[in-house]
């Protein structure tokens, strides 16, 4: 029974090690693709701050405004295709 416990512990340790290596590899790819590996550390931190701030703003804006525009587009195209508007009388009944 103890050998099974040791093998489970070793395999989970390997998973964490592999995950860490994979994340390091992804960060290295990020450095190479963006070309910031040639910058000094303080320049890298400024670039990363600006870049991730812009990404966060795009994600937030998409989350807030895209559903509204999709709904308006669906209403517009359903009106063009002959869809009937909902009656306020039908909503009150």
N, CA, C and O atoms as a Tinker XYZ file with bonds, in Angstrom:
   372  protein
     1  N      0.822000   -1.184000    0.000000    73     2
     2  CA     0.000000    0.000000    0.000000    64     1     3
     3  C      0.871000    1.255000    0.000000    63     2     4     5
     4  O      0.540000    2.240000   -0.660000    81     3
     5  N      1.971000    1.224000    0.730000    73     3     6
     6  CA     2.851000    2.378000    0.790000    64     5     7
     7  C      3.463000    2.661000   -0.582000    63     6     8     9
     8  O      3.668000    3.821000   -0.940000    81     7
     9  N      3.752000    1.620000   -1.344000    73     7    10
    10  CA     4.352000    1.830000   -2.674000    64     9    11
    11  C      3.365000    2.529000   -3.613000    63    10    12    13
    12  O      3.773000    3.338000   -4.446000    81    11
    13  N      2.066000    2.221000   -3.482000    73    11    14
    14  CA     1.065000    2.913000   -4.294000    64    13    15
    15  C      1.005000    4.394000   -3.943000    63    14    16    17
    16  O      0.882000    5.242000   -4.827000    81    15
    17  N      1.090000    4.701000   -2.659000    73    15    18
    18  CA     1.056000    6.084000   -2.217000    64    17    19
    19  C      2.273000    6.846000   -2.743000    63    18    20    21
    20  O      2.155000    7.997000   -3.165000    81    19
    21  N      3.428000    6.208000   -2.717000    73    19    22
    22  CA     4.646000    6.846000   -3.206000    64    21    23
    23  C      4.541000    7.086000   -4.704000    63    22    24    25
    24  O      4.955000    8.140000   -5.185000    81    23
    25  N      3.990000    6.121000   -5.459000    73    23    26
    26  CA     3.885000    6.293000   -6.906000    64    25    27
    27  C      2.897000    7.407000   -7.254000    63    26    28    29
    28  O      3.117000    8.146000   -8.214000    81    27
    29  N      1.808000    7.537000   -6.483000    73    27    30
    30  CA     0.856000    8.617000   -6.728000    64    29    31
    31  C      1.513000    9.963000   -6.426000    63    30    32    33
    32  O      1.343000   10.920000   -7.182000    81    31
    33  N      2.253000   10.040000   -5.340000    73    31    34
    34  CA     2.933000   11.281000   -4.975000    64    33    35
    35  C      3.975000   11.650000   -6.022000    63    34    36    37
    36  O      4.093000   12.818000   -6.392000    81    35
    37  N      4.726000   10.675000   -6.499000    73    35    38
    38  CA     5.734000   10.947000   -7.517000    64    37    39
    39  C      5.101000   11.386000   -8.828000    63    38    40    41
    40  O      5.617000   12.286000   -9.491000    81    39
    41  N      3.985000   10.763000   -9.213000    73    39    42
    42  CA     3.350000   11.141000  -10.471000    64    41    43
    43  C      2.759000   12.544000  -10.384000    63    42    44    45
    44  O      2.820000   13.294000  -11.358000    81    43
    45  N      2.184000   12.918000   -9.232000    73    43    46
    46  CA     1.655000   14.272000   -9.112000    64    45    47
    47  C      2.787000   15.281000   -9.074000    63    46    48    49
    48  O      2.633000   16.396000   -9.573000    81    47
    49  N      3.927000   14.913000   -8.491000    73    47    50
    50  CA     5.089000   15.787000   -8.512000    64    49    51
    51  C      5.598000   15.991000   -9.920000    63    50    52    53
    52  O      6.030000   17.088000  -10.275000    81    51
    53  N      5.552000   14.953000  -10.718000    73    51    54
    54  CA     5.971000   15.066000  -12.109000    64    53    55
    55  C      4.997000   15.940000  -12.891000    63    54    56    57
    56  O      5.412000   16.694000  -13.771000    81    55
    57  N      3.707000   15.845000  -12.579000    73    55    58
    58  CA     2.726000   16.679000  -13.263000    64    57    59
    59  C      2.976000   18.158000  -12.980000    63    58    60    61
    60  O      2.883000   18.993000  -13.880000    81    59
    61  N      3.291000   18.475000  -11.731000    73    59    62
    62  CA     3.573000   19.863000  -11.376000    64    61    63
    63  C      4.848000   20.328000  -12.078000    63    62    64    65
    64  O      4.920000   21.457000  -12.564000    81    63
    65  N      5.846000   19.456000  -12.127000    73    63    66
    66  CA     7.102000   19.805000  -12.801000    64    65    67
    67  C      6.854000   20.017000  -14.292000    63    66    68    69
    68  O      7.367000   20.969000  -14.881000    81    67
    69  N      6.070000   19.134000  -14.899000    73    67    70
    70  CA     5.764000   19.285000  -16.320000    64    69    71
    71  C      4.954000   20.553000  -16.582000    63    70    72    73
    72  O      5.172000   21.234000  -17.583000    81    71
    73  N      4.034000   20.865000  -15.698000    73    71    74
    74  CA     3.240000   22.086000  -15.842000    64    73    75
    75  C      4.138000   23.312000  -15.744000    63    74    76    77
    76  O      3.992000   24.258000  -16.518000    81    75
    77  N      5.068000   23.292000  -14.790000    73    75    78
    78  CA     5.985000   24.420000  -14.633000    64    77    79
    79  C      6.853000   24.574000  -15.878000    63    78    80    81
    80  O      7.056000   25.688000  -16.361000    81    79
    81  N      7.363000   23.465000  -16.396000    73    79    82
    82  CA     8.172000   23.521000  -17.613000    64    81    83
    83  C      7.347000   24.024000  -18.799000    63    82    84    85
    84  O      7.850000   24.789000  -19.622000    81    83
    85  N      6.102000   23.604000  -18.889000    73    83    86
    86  CA     5.237000   24.035000  -19.981000    64    85    87
    87  C      4.955000   25.540000  -19.889000    63    86    88    89
    88  O      4.982000   26.238000  -20.902000    81    87
    89  N      4.687000   26.039000  -18.681000    73    87    90
    90  CA     4.449000   27.472000  -18.506000    64    89    91
    91  C      5.706000   28.281000  -18.818000    63    90    92    93
    92  O      5.623000   29.357000  -19.411000    81    91
    93  N      6.873000   27.765000  -18.419000    73    91    94
    94  CA     8.127000   28.445000  -18.765000    64    93    95
    95  C      8.321000   28.469000  -20.275000    63    94    96    97
    96  O      8.771000   29.470000  -20.832000    81    95
    97  N      7.980000   27.360000  -20.938000    73    95    98
    98  CA     8.095000   27.301000  -22.393000    64    97    99
    99  C      7.140000   28.291000  -23.048000    63    98   100   101
   100  O      7.519000   28.954000  -24.013000    81    99
   101  N      5.902000   28.410000  -22.546000    73    99   102
   102  CA     4.949000   29.383000  -23.085000    64   101   103
   103  C      5.446000   30.816000  -22.898000    63   102   104   105
   104  O      5.308000   31.643000  -23.800000    81   103
   105  N      6.028000   31.114000  -21.725000    73   103   106
   106  CA     6.557000   32.452000  -21.486000    64   105   107
   107  C      7.720000   32.739000  -22.426000    63   106   108   109
   108  O      7.845000   33.849000  -22.943000    81   107
   109  N      8.574000   31.734000  -22.650000    73   107   110
   110  CA     9.689000   31.894000  -23.582000    64   109   111
   111  C      9.176000   32.166000  -24.995000    63   110   112   113
   112  O      9.727000   33.011000  -25.701000    81   111
   113  N      8.122000   31.456000  -25.411000    73   111   114
   114  CA     7.525000   31.693000  -26.725000    64   113   115
   115  C      6.955000   33.106000  -26.812000    63   114   116   117
   116  O      7.079000   33.767000  -27.844000    81   115
   117  N      6.332000   33.566000  -25.733000    73   115   118
   118  CA     5.800000   34.930000  -25.676000    64   117   119
   119  C      6.930000   35.942000  -25.856000    63   118   120   121
   120  O      6.788000   36.913000  -26.599000    81   119
   121  N      8.049000   35.712000  -25.174000    73   119   122
   122  CA     9.190000   36.612000  -25.312000    64   121   123
   123  C      9.706000   36.638000  -26.749000    63   122   124   125
   124  O     10.037000   37.700000  -27.275000    81   123
   125  N      9.773000   35.474000  -27.378000    73   123   126
   126  CA    10.299000   35.406000  -28.733000    64   125   127
   127  C      9.349000   36.020000  -29.750000    63   126   128   129
   128  O      9.777000   36.747000  -30.646000    81   127
   129  N      8.066000   35.730000  -29.611000    73   127   130
   130  CA     7.089000   36.215000  -30.593000    64   129   131
   131  C      6.952000   37.729000  -30.529000    63   130   132   133
   132  O      6.889000   38.390000  -31.566000    81   131
   133  N      6.905000   38.280000  -29.326000    73   131   134
   134  CA     6.749000   39.729000  -29.202000    64   133   135
   135  C      8.066000   40.467000  -29.388000    63   134   136   137
   136  O      8.066000   41.673000  -29.631000    81   135
   137  N      9.171000   39.772000  -29.279000    73   135   138
   138  CA    10.472000   40.404000  -29.450000    64   137   139
   139  C     10.941000   41.180000  -28.240000    63   138   140   141
   140  O     11.871000   41.979000  -28.350000    81   139
   141  N     10.327000   40.970000  -27.094000    73   139   142
   142  CA    10.729000   41.746000  -25.916000    64   141   143
   143  C     11.908000   41.122000  -25.176000    63   142   144   145
   144  O     12.351000   41.657000  -24.159000    81   143
   145  N     12.416000   40.010000  -25.668000    73   143   146
   146  CA    13.578000   39.414000  -25.025000    64   145   147
   147  C     14.813000   40.295000  -25.185000    63   146   148   149
   148  O     15.782000   40.136000  -24.442000    81   147
   149  N     14.792000   41.221000  -26.141000    73   147   150
   150  CA    15.932000   42.112000  -26.356000    64   149   151
   151  C     15.850000   43.367000  -25.489000    63   150   152   153
   152  O     16.797000   44.153000  -25.451000    81   151
   153  N     14.736000   43.560000  -24.798000    73   151   154
   154  CA    14.569000   44.741000  -23.962000    64   153   155
   155  C     15.184000   44.519000  -22.584000    63   154   156   157
   156  O     15.404000   43.385000  -22.158000    81   155
   157  N     15.449000   45.597000  -21.917000    73   155   158
   158  CA    15.921000   45.511000  -20.537000    64   157   159
   159  C     14.737000   45.173000  -19.638000    63   158   160   161
   160  O     13.588000   45.374000  -20.033000    81   159
   161  N     14.999000   44.659000  -18.431000    73   159   162
   162  CA    13.893000   44.242000  -17.552000    64   161   163
   163  C     12.870000   45.339000  -17.271000    63   162   164   165
   164  O     11.672000   45.054000  -17.247000    81   163
   165  N     13.296000   46.576000  -17.059000    73   163   166
   166  CA    12.330000   47.637000  -16.777000    64   165   167
   167  C     11.493000   47.946000  -18.010000    63   166   168   169
   168  O     10.321000   48.304000  -17.889000    81   167
   169  N     12.084000   47.812000  -19.199000    73   167   170
   170  CA    11.328000   48.019000  -20.430000    64   169   171
   171  C     10.327000   46.886000  -20.651000    63   170   172   173
   172  O      9.209000   47.106000  -21.118000    81   171
   173  N     10.750000   45.673000  -20.305000    73   171   174
   174  CA     9.838000   44.530000  -20.417000    64   173   175
   175  C      8.627000   44.713000  -19.510000    63   174   176   177
   176  O      7.500000   44.428000  -19.914000    81   175
   177  N      8.853000   45.186000  -18.291000    73   175   178
   178  CA     7.720000   45.348000  -17.364000    64   177   179
   179  C      6.761000   46.434000  -17.858000    63   178   180   181
   180  O      5.547000   46.285000  -17.720000    81   179
   181  N      7.279000   47.511000  -18.425000    73   179   182
   182  CA     6.406000   48.548000  -18.979000    64   181   183
   183  C      5.619000   47.996000  -20.162000    63   182   184   185
   184  O      4.413000   48.221000  -20.267000    81   183
   185  N      6.299000   47.272000  -21.057000    73   183   186
   186  CA     5.627000   46.687000  -22.213000    64   185   187
   187  C      4.544000   45.713000  -21.770000    63   186   188   189
   188  O      3.426000   45.751000  -22.284000    81   187
   189  N      4.872000   44.831000  -20.810000    73   187   190
   190  CA     3.891000   43.854000  -20.324000    64   189   191
   191  C      2.699000   44.541000  -19.676000    63   190   192   193
   192  O      1.561000   44.112000  -19.862000    81   191
   193  N      2.947000   45.601000  -18.918000    73   191   194
   194  CA     1.859000   46.333000  -18.267000    64   193   195
   195  C      0.915000   46.933000  -19.301000    63   194   196   197
   196  O     -0.303000   46.790000  -19.193000    81   195
   197  N      1.471000   47.601000  -20.298000    73   195   198
   198  CA     0.646000   48.212000  -21.344000    64   197   199
   199  C     -0.092000   47.135000  -22.129000    63   198   200   201
   200  O     -1.286000   47.270000  -22.398000    81   199
   201  N      0.608000   46.070000  -22.496000    73   199   202
   202  CA     0.011000   45.006000  -23.301000    64   201   203
   203  C     -1.138000   44.323000  -22.566000    63   202   204   205
   204  O     -2.220000   44.160000  -23.129000    81   203
   205  N     -0.913000   43.920000  -21.313000    73   203   206
   206  CA    -1.960000   43.210000  -20.581000    64   205   207
   207  C     -3.114000   44.134000  -20.187000    63   206   208   209
   208  O     -4.246000   43.674000  -20.045000    81   207
   209  N     -2.846000   45.420000  -20.011000    73   207   210
   210  CA    -3.924000   46.371000  -19.773000    64   209   211
   211  C     -4.816000   46.487000  -21.003000    63   210   212   213
   212  O     -6.041000   46.514000  -20.890000    81   211
   213  N     -4.199000   46.555000  -22.171000    73   211   214
   214  CA    -4.978000   46.626000  -23.409000    64   213   215
   215  C     -5.789000   45.348000  -23.623000    63   214   216   217
   216  O     -6.951000   45.416000  -24.023000    81   215
   217  N     -5.194000   44.194000  -23.363000    73   215   218
   218  CA    -5.920000   42.928000  -23.510000    64   217   219
   219  C     -7.099000   42.880000  -22.544000    63   218   220   221
   220  O     -8.190000   42.448000  -22.917000    81   219
   221  N     -6.888000   43.319000  -21.312000    73   219   222
   222  CA    -7.975000   43.323000  -20.327000    64   221   223
   223  C     -9.098000   44.257000  -20.753000    63   222   224   225
   224  O    -10.272000   43.934000  -20.573000    81   223
   225  N     -8.751000   45.416000  -21.317000    73   223   226
   226  CA    -9.782000   46.351000  -21.767000    64   225   227
   227  C    -10.567000   45.787000  -22.947000    63   226   228   229
   228  O    -11.778000   45.992000  -23.031000    81   227
   229  N     -9.906000   45.086000  -23.853000    73   227   230
   230  CA   -10.603000   44.477000  -24.992000    64   229   231
   231  C    -11.546000   43.384000  -24.507000    63   230   232   233
   232  O    -12.677000   43.288000  -24.983000    81   231
   233  N    -11.096000   42.565000  -23.574000    73   231   234
   234  CA   -11.947000   41.494000  -23.043000    64   233   235
   235  C    -13.157000   42.086000  -22.318000    63   234   236   237
   236  O    -14.280000   41.618000  -22.506000    81   235
   237  N    -12.936000   43.109000  -21.495000    73   235   238
   238  CA   -14.045000   43.736000  -20.774000    64   237   239
   239  C    -15.036000   44.377000  -21.740000    63   238   240   241
   240  O    -16.247000   44.216000  -21.588000    81   239
   241  N    -14.529000   45.097000  -22.728000    73   239   242
   242  CA   -15.403000   45.756000  -23.691000    64   241   243
   243  C    -16.210000   44.735000  -24.474000    63   242   244   245
   244  O    -17.396000   44.942000  -24.730000    81   243
   245  N    -15.576000   43.637000  -24.855000    73   243   246
   246  CA   -16.291000   42.581000  -25.562000    64   245   247
   247  C    -17.387000   41.979000  -24.691000    63   246   248   249
   248  O    -18.487000   41.700000  -25.170000    81   247
   249  N    -17.085000   41.781000  -23.424000    73   247   250
   250  CA   -18.055000   41.198000  -22.505000    64   249   251
   251  C    -19.258000   42.122000  -22.313000    63   250   252   253
   252  O    -20.389000   41.649000  -22.200000    81   251
   253  N    -19.025000   43.425000  -22.275000    73   251   254
   254  CA   -20.100000   44.373000  -21.992000    64   253   255
   255  C    -20.903000   44.716000  -23.244000    63   254   256   257
   256  O    -22.133000   44.725000  -23.199000    81   255
   257  N    -20.229000   44.997000  -24.362000    73   255   258
   258  CA   -20.921000   45.586000  -25.501000    64   257   259
   259  C    -21.309000   44.609000  -26.607000    63   258   260   261
   260  O    -22.265000   44.879000  -27.333000    81   259
   261  N    -20.617000   43.501000  -26.764000    73   259   262
   262  CA   -20.944000   42.574000  -27.859000    64   261   263
   263  C    -22.354000   42.008000  -27.725000    63   262   264   265
   264  O    -23.073000   41.979000  -28.724000    81   263
   265  N    -22.793000   41.555000  -26.546000    73   263   266
   266  CA   -24.168000   41.035000  -26.466000    64   265   267
   267  C    -25.223000   42.071000  -26.860000    63   266   268   269
   268  O    -26.227000   41.722000  -27.481000    81   267
   269  N    -25.009000   43.327000  -26.509000    73   267   270
   270  CA   -25.961000   44.371000  -26.872000    64   269   271
   271  C    -26.036000   44.514000  -28.389000    63   270   272   273
   272  O    -27.126000   44.591000  -28.956000    81   271
   273  N    -24.880000   44.549000  -29.045000    73   271   274
   274  CA   -24.853000   44.713000  -30.494000    64   273   275
   275  C    -25.415000   43.490000  -31.211000    63   274   276   277
   276  O    -26.064000   43.633000  -32.247000    81   275
   277  N    -25.181000   42.302000  -30.686000    73   275   278
   278  CA   -25.745000   41.091000  -31.287000    64   277   279
   279  C    -27.262000   41.125000  -31.194000    63   278   280   281
   280  O    -27.950000   40.792000  -32.159000    81   279
   281  N    -27.792000   41.525000  -30.036000    73   279   282
   282  CA   -29.248000   41.605000  -29.873000    64   281   283
   283  C    -29.846000   42.622000  -30.835000    63   282   284   285
   284  O    -30.868000   42.355000  -31.467000    81   283
   285  N    -29.211000   43.793000  -30.948000    73   283   286
   286  CA   -29.715000   44.814000  -31.864000    64   285   287
   287  C    -29.639000   44.351000  -33.316000    63   286   288   289
   288  O    -30.546000   44.632000  -34.099000    81   287
   289  N    -28.582000   43.654000  -33.681000    73   287   290
   290  CA   -28.467000   43.144000  -35.044000    64   289   291
   291  C    -29.538000   42.100000  -35.318000    63   290   292   293
   292  O    -30.121000   42.090000  -36.402000    81   291
   293  N    -29.809000   41.222000  -34.359000    73   291   294
   294  CA   -30.863000   40.220000  -34.545000    64   293   295
   295  C    -32.223000   40.881000  -34.693000    63   294   296   297
   296  O    -33.022000   40.463000  -35.532000    81   295
   297  N    -32.499000   41.900000  -33.901000    73   295   298
   298  CA   -33.765000   42.624000  -34.034000    64   297   299
   299  C    -33.866000   43.306000  -35.393000    63   298   300   301
   300  O    -34.926000   43.288000  -36.019000    81   299
   301  N    -32.782000   43.903000  -35.851000    73   299   302
   302  CA   -32.783000   44.585000  -37.139000    64   301   303
   303  C    -33.035000   43.598000  -38.275000    63   302   304   305
   304  O    -33.879000   43.843000  -39.136000    81   303
   305  N    -32.304000   42.480000  -38.279000    73   303   306
   306  CA   -32.445000   41.531000  -39.383000    64   305   307
   307  C    -33.760000   40.761000  -39.315000    63   306   308   309
   308  O    -34.285000   40.354000  -40.351000    81   307
   309  N    -34.301000   40.555000  -38.116000    73   307   310
   310  CA   -35.611000   39.905000  -38.039000    64   309   311
   311  C    -36.688000   40.848000  -38.574000    63   310   312   313
   312  O    -37.674000   40.392000  -39.151000    81   311
   313  N    -36.509000   42.161000  -38.389000    73   311   314
   314  CA   -37.436000   43.139000  -38.958000    64   313   315
   315  C    -37.342000   43.181000  -40.475000    63   314   316   317
   316  O    -38.356000   43.364000  -41.149000    81   315
   317  N    -36.153000   43.017000  -41.020000    73   315   318
   318  CA   -35.984000   42.997000  -42.475000    64   317   319
   319  C    -36.578000   41.746000  -43.110000    63   318   320   321
   320  O    -37.083000   41.783000  -44.233000    81   319
   321  N    -36.513000   40.658000  -42.389000    73   319   322
   322  CA   -36.991000   39.383000  -42.928000    64   321   323
   323  C    -38.487000   39.185000  -42.701000    63   322   324   325
   324  O    -39.003000   38.099000  -42.966000    81   323
   325  N    -39.176000   40.176000  -42.231000    73   323   326
   326  CA   -40.627000   40.082000  -42.072000    64   325   327
   327  C    -41.060000   39.596000  -40.713000    63   326   328   329
   328  O    -42.216000   39.208000  -40.541000    81   327
   329  N    -40.176000   39.604000  -39.750000    73   327   330
   330  CA   -40.565000   39.204000  -38.404000    64   329   331
   331  C    -41.496000   40.223000  -37.804000    63   330   332   333
   332  O    -41.333000   41.423000  -38.024000    81   331
   333  N    -42.471000   39.759000  -37.048000    73   331   334
   334  CA   -43.438000   40.677000  -36.463000    64   333   335
   335  C    -42.921000   41.194000  -35.127000    63   334   336   337
   336  O    -42.308000   40.463000  -34.350000    81   335
   337  N    -43.182000   42.457000  -34.885000    73   335   338
   338  CA   -42.821000   43.059000  -33.610000    64   337   339
   339  C    -43.788000   42.552000  -32.544000    63   338   340   341
   340  O    -44.941000   42.243000  -32.843000    81   339
   341  N    -43.319000   42.469000  -31.309000    73   339   342
   342  CA   -44.196000   42.054000  -30.225000    64   341   343
   343  C    -45.157000   43.183000  -29.899000    63   342   344   345
   344  O    -44.769000   44.350000  -29.842000    81   343
   345  N    -46.402000   42.824000  -29.687000    73   343   346
   346  CA   -47.406000   43.808000  -29.358000    64   345   347
   347  C    -47.386000   44.072000  -27.852000    63   346   348   349
   348  O    -47.223000   43.155000  -27.047000    81   347
   349  N    -47.553000   45.327000  -27.495000    73   347   350
   350  CA   -47.605000   45.647000  -26.068000    64   349   351
   351  C    -48.901000   45.140000  -25.453000    63   350   352   353
   352  O    -48.952000   44.896000  -24.248000    81   351
   353  N    -49.949000   44.977000  -26.253000    73   351   354
   354  CA   -51.198000   44.441000  -25.734000    64   353   355
   355  C    -51.016000   42.971000  -25.371000    63   354   356   357
   356  O    -51.519000   42.502000  -24.350000    81   355
   357  N    -50.289000   42.254000  -26.222000    73   355   358
   358  CA   -50.061000   40.826000  -25.944000    64   357   359
   359  C    -49.207000   40.654000  -24.710000    63   358   360   361
   360  O    -49.369000   39.670000  -23.987000    81   359
   361  N    -48.310000   41.571000  -24.448000    73   359   362
   362  CA   -47.461000   41.473000  -23.264000    64   361   363
   363  C    -48.239000   41.752000  -21.995000    63   362   364   365
   364  O    -47.896000   41.233000  -20.932000    81   363
   365  N    -49.305000   42.582000  -22.090000    73   363   366
   366  CA   -50.064000   42.926000  -20.905000    64   365   367
   367  C    -51.025000   41.817000  -20.505000    63   366   368   369
   368  O    -51.391000   41.731000  -19.333000    81   367
   369  N    -51.443000   40.977000  -21.424000    73   367   370
   370  CA   -52.393000   39.902000  -21.094000    64   369   371
   371  C    -51.734000   38.796000  -20.398000    63   370   372
   372  O    -52.385000   37.812000  -20.049000    81   371
